[in-house]
Every structure is written in structure tokens, then in C-alpha cells.
Amino acid sequence: MYKMPGAGVGVAGGGVGTLAATGADIGWWLAVGVLLVLLGTVALIAVHRRNRRLSQARE
């Protein structure tokens, strides 16, 4: 049976790589992904509004 490097007894369940490789706690990974997408969207909207406001102030 293949055993991933770092997935030994010493770090059983302790590493991020181990969790990602085994698919354990997939709900946590999904929540983090959704949060990152939301934060990115909010940042893009904020930058767009700021640039539009600055360009109107120059006129």
C-alpha cells in the first residue's frame, strides 16, 4: 500500500497535507474556499469603487 510522505505515525492527522490528501474534514476546506472567494469579490468591488471615485474627483 502506498503511503504519502509525511503521513506517518508521528504526524497522523496533524498536518495540512495529510488532511488534504485523505479528504478528511472536507467541509472545513470548502468553508475556507468559499470564504476566500467572498473576500476576493469584496476586495475587487472595493477597488473598483475607489478607482471610479478617484477618477471622478480628477475631472
C-alpha positions in Angstrom: 0.0 0.0 0.0 1.3 3.5 -0.9 2.0 5.8 2.0 2.4 9.5 1.4 5.5 11.2 2.7 4.7 12.9 6.0 1.7 10.8 6.6 3.4 8.6 9.1 2.5 7.8 12.7 4.4 10.8 14.0 2.2 13.3 12.2 -1.0 11.3 12.0 -3.8 13.8 11.4 -1.5 16.7 12.4 -0.5 18.1 9.0 -2.5 20.2 6.5 -1.1 18.0 3.7 -2.4 14.9 5.4 -5.9 16.3 5.7 -5.9 17.4 2.1 -4.6 14.1 0.8 -7.0 11.9 2.7 -10.0 14.1 2.1 -10.6 14.3 5.8 -12.7 17.2 7.1 -13.7 18.3 3.6 -16.3 20.7 4.9 -13.6 22.8 6.5 -11.8 23.0 3.2 -15.0 24.0 1.4 -15.7 26.7 4.0 -12.2 28.2 3.6 -12.6 28.2 -0.2 -15.9 29.9 -0.1 -14.6 32.5 2.4 -11.6 33.2 0.1 -13.9 33.7 -2.9 -16.1 36.1 -0.9 -13.2 38.1 0.4 -11.7 38.4 -3.1 -15.1 39.6 -4.5 -15.4 42.2 -1.8 -11.9 43.4 -2.4 -12.5 43.7 -6.2 -15.7 45.7 -5.6 -13.9 48.0 -3.1 -11.0 48.6 -5.6 -13.4 49.3 -8.4 -15.4 51.8 -6.4 -12.3 53.5 -5.2 -10.9 53.8 -8.7 -14.2 55.2 -10.0 -14.4 57.7 -7.2 -10.8 58.9 -7.7 -11.3 59.2 -11.5 -14.4 61.4 -10.9 -12.5 63.6 -8.5 -9.9 64.4 -11.1 -12.5 65.8 -13.6 
